[in-house]
Amino acid sequence: MGIPSPSDEVVQIVHGDGAGDPTVVTVSCPDKTGLGCDLCRLVLLFGLNVHKGDMSTDGRWCYIVLWVAASRRGRPPVAWDLLKERLVDLCPVPAPFGVDTAYLAAAGLRGDGLALPAGEPQVFLLKFCCYDRMGLLHDVTCVLCEMELTIRRVKVSTTPDGRVMDLFFITDARELLHTKSRREEAYEKLQSVLGDSVTSCEIESATEDMSSCLQASALLSPLVLEQMFSEVDVIEEQSSRSRSDSRLSVTMDNSLSPVHTLIQIQCGDHKGLLYDIMRTVKDCNIQISYGRFYAGQKGRCEVDLFAVQSDGKKILDQQKQRTMCSRLRTELLRPLRVALVNRGPDAELLVANPVEVSGKGRPLVFYDITLALKNLHRRVFLAEIGRHVVDDREWEVYRVHLGEDDHELSCSVRSKIVDGVTNMLMGWD
């Protein structure tokens, strides 16, 4: 399938002619720092896998084409019209003739002269109480995702009599949760999955004291820190993968372009791969002038990125090159960390992913965790999402207590849980 012809539309979405053909998403708009990362994050949020991609920019205008396909593992149908609307929202507005877009951005204005949105979105507290059942937490998470309600933090607890009290700190992508109609819509959809066992369900604006809980989280033990964040494990994993079809190669070359450094990546595929690359490049303050991404049928991916530093110059410093290559290898080998540890006599599942410098976490992680546990027929006794700084990097950590009946899990069962959650997060069958 070819690239759609350019038009005045900022975003075009063209579906394939036959079953199994990818959908082509085309974005043509003024450029901004980190735009590629933001677009890839949104595509991942809508449950789409990127099979091929091309992007180019002259520093002022960019053109991005992504060939995408929906993930079929437990995901609802893709809301394509809503995706297009959200993609348009991410794109900078073209400045009127004779007006410099960079000047407007520095002045806090959009291209049409209106003020840029500022500040964090309003946080709301969703709390409900009902009887527990298998897969309840995932069903609630699914409703919130479909309604574009982002989970910022969650506290889940189960009482001895089998009742659950769940607290979700959420934000609304549509910014309508303060209205009666939006809340009633949420109540109705939640009621459909909670059933008659629900005794209370309400949504309220989070107070400052409630919002402060977003930053508070139980400390991680030294053993957990060593198990999940040790770079030795990354080196060992890279060594083991180098002997398999998923071997990873990251190189830099300054001889092929007079003005750009070529970053070449060859690796195995996983869900959100292009997002992991783009967020790493963005966090390292590297700008992409041209990029090409291709995922082969055998699970091998090839990526070529023609890049410059923030000052517009090639990456010539050898130490910077080594640091950049090492960072990309680490992020692609272990974009998420999964472990099953002991919490007293019980078992606790931990999943960690790095937070972007902008403060955004990886999308749909809690959705995938709860779906995997539902498929494995594992109940959730306690759960929380917190953020921790480890070695000067911020991580989003999901802690799921699997309950008192899981304290004698065999090694094979533990391995099955870790593998099931990892495979769901990485999009591996």
Disulfide bonds with the S-S distance in Angstrom:
none
